[in-house]
Amino acid sequence: MRLPPQAAGALDFWVLVMSISTSTAAAASGLAALQERLRDDFVTLGWPAKAWITPSSRNGHAVHDVLVIGAGQAGLALNVALQQVGIKPVLLDKSPLDFEGPWATTARMETLRSPKELTGPAMGIAALSFRAWFVAQFGLEAWTTLDKIPRLQWMDYLRWYRRVTNADVRNSHEVIAVRPQADGVVEVDVKANGVIATWQTRRLVLATGRDGLGGATIPAFMQGVDRRFWAHSSHEMDYATLAGKHVGVVGAGASAMDSAATALENGAASVDLLIRRKQLPQINKSKGSGVPGLTHGQYLLPDEWKWRIRHYINAQQVPPPHGSTLRVSRHENAFFNLGCAVQSATVVGDKLHVQTTAGVFVLDFLIISTGFAIDWSLRPEFADIAPHVKLWNSRFSPATGDEDAELSASPDLGPLFEFQEKTPGEMPGLDHIHCFCYPAALSHGTVSGDIPAISDGARKLAQGLASLFYRDDIEQHFAKLQAYAEPELDGTEWTVADSAARIQQLQQ
């Protein structure tokens, strides 16, 4: 397995985890057996299904049925679901091969947050699950003793998943513009190998992850501060450069703990967590919402309840994981400063003076762990569509005290995750773009990004797209129905009876 520089801080942990393996040869043999089992499962399930959509072209150029932006776990799950209904998508990802998503680049947790038992993108196929992949290589006993899934091991699983599902991923392909057309085709400008080309597709899916319609939230107090002194927790950086330095971390969520721990493990002289709250949240309310009724029924709820549930979870805040917090607190040079809201940050000489409600912290470096926001200005590739997308702020007005900036900025999506026009008629074809990433949560729940329900979301979208293709091409399909002439019978299967003689026999 390849470890990028960003993952070096977790190397010792990774070596420890991998010590559960018996031998390389045994692991390879077990994986080969699993892949044979998976091939048989695919045959049994009729996967991939037979293609049925007539290829199309426009202005002399081929038009794809489905293009997917993003080849992380959401894009890969959707690929399997689409192939289950006879549609072969093409996935575009700007990352190099085997480094799609955050797992081997900007993510810094030791393990995933989700329980190991969750099936994630397995799509109901047991042999495609992480558990099957793990047990095949390391054995059932190792699975039994495993607590949470190591982050880099999850990345290795996704690499395997991609290969065994025959995903058509085009790496180092960066989408730089998206333009829906009135005739239902979406034009997508793609940069690869220094060349920009326009791709065409009937349906475009944004499987762009947690920050799928925006990016890192940068607080106002960091505006104008020299970038030598700070980074957001989602930025790529070498934490080894923090050795011997006094580091501050703004926030107390999962990513804050992961950043703090990584800095400490890389030799930081100290890490001060600057935490606005006077007490850390202790209960993960989102776990309490994970029931099939909500997973499958979010879209059908009244607007008031959609908002109420999502806002309640947001307001309660998700606590940092138990293990991630202990990963920080086990260091004597880690300091949890509660009730310590940051007010300003100023460079003084070669130090950063961070003014808080508790006083001034003199630091060498500051890590901002303030999450992500829907911010179209951070995604220039969507500049053409951004002004036309209908948002929840034009659909729903919450009661006083229930305001929520994240929810208000969320796109108001149709039943198949499609964007809707803010002003009907101003951008025809916008509904041919489907938002299958985290910002879909208010409209559809957490089926478009999070591990627990990603298979459900992928299946819902794939089946819906199949129905749309059939509807759009209904005349073609009816003509095919009329022309269908494969005989079931050839006339030799029966003998014509002498009805008169038979009637006479029955009357005797």
C-alpha positions, 0 to 999 in steps of 0.5 A: 500500500502506498502512503502519501506524506500526509498520512505519515503521522498515522504510520505507526498505528497502521503498522499496528493494525496490519500486524493482525494479518497472517501473511501476504500469501495467505491474504492474497489467496483469501482475496482471490477466493473472495473475488471468485465468490463475488464473480459468482454473485454477479452472475447470479444477480445478473450484474451488470444488466444488459444495456438497453438505452440507444446510444445518442449523439449531438452535433456529430459528437457522442453523448454519454448517458450518465457522467458522474463527477467524483469517484469516491465512495458515492460515485463508486456505489452509484456506478454499481447501482447504475450497472444493476439497471443496465447503465454504464456511467463514466466517472470523472475525478481530478485526483490521481489514481487510487487517491480519490476522496479524502481518505489518503490525503486530507483525512487524519483520523486513525479510524472511521467514525462509523461502526464496522458493521455498516455495509456502506457501498456494498449494494446488498452484495455480501461479497462486496462488503468491507467485512468480506474483504477484511475477513478474506485477508485477515480472518474472522478472529481479526474481524471480531477483535477489530474495533473501528475500520482504520482509515487507510484500510478503508481506502484500500478497500475502496481501491479494490471495490473500484477494480472488482466493479469495473468502474470506468474512472477517468483520473486527473480529469478536472471539471471546469465548467457545467452548462445545461442546454435547453435540449436536455444535454449537459455540456461539461468542460473537462481539463486533462493533460493540459487540454480542455475538451467539452463532454456531453451527457444526458444526465450529470451527477455531482458525487462531490462529497462533503464540500460538494457545493462549496468548501472550507469555512474560513472565519472572518477573523482569519481574513488577511492573516498570512497563510504561513501561520495557518491552515484549514483542517481540510487543507493538504499539509505536512504536519511534520513541519509543526514539530517543536511549534506551539499550535492552536486548533480552533474547534472541537469536532472530529476534524479538530481532534484529528488535527490536534492529535496529528500535530502532537504525534508529529512532535508539536511542542504543544497544542491548545484547542480553542473551544467556543463552547463551555462544555463539549457535546457528549451525545451524537444525536445523528445516531438516534436518527438512523432508522429506515423510516427516515432513511427512506422517507426524508423526502416525503416528510412535510417541510416543517419536519425536514427542517426540524429534524436536521436543525435539531441535529445541527444545533445539538452538534456532533461530539468528537469520537471517543477514540479521537478525543483520547488520542489528543488527551493522552498527550500531556502537552494538549490543552482543552480550553473551553469557553474560549471563543476566538475573536481575532488573529494578528501576526506580531513578528514571527508569532500569531497572537490569537485574541480569545474571550479568555485572553491572548494565545501566542502561537506559531501556527493555527489550524482552523477546524470549522467545517464546510459551507455551501458556498458556490463562489468556491466552486467556479466550475458551477458558476453558470448554474449557481445563480439559477439553483433554487435553494431552501431559503426561497422554499421555507421560512423557519420559526424565530429561533430555528434559523440555520444558515447551512439549511437555508443555503441547501439546494431544494432538490426534486425527487431524484436529487435534481436541481430545480430552477429558482425562476422557472424557464430561466435555465432549461435543462438544469434538472438534468443535473443531480446533486448526489452529495452532502448538501442534499441532506435537507431534501433527501436525508443522509443517503448521498454521502455518508457510509450508513445509507450510501447504497440506499441513495445510490439505488434510489438515484439509479432506478430513478435515472433508468425511469427518466431515460425510458420516459424520455425515449418512450417513442423509441421504446414503444417502437422496439416493443412493436418490432419485438418478434422473438417467438416463444412458440414455433407451432410444434408444441400442440396439435389442433383438436377436432372440436366437433368430435371432442364435443360429441365425445363429451356429450356421450 
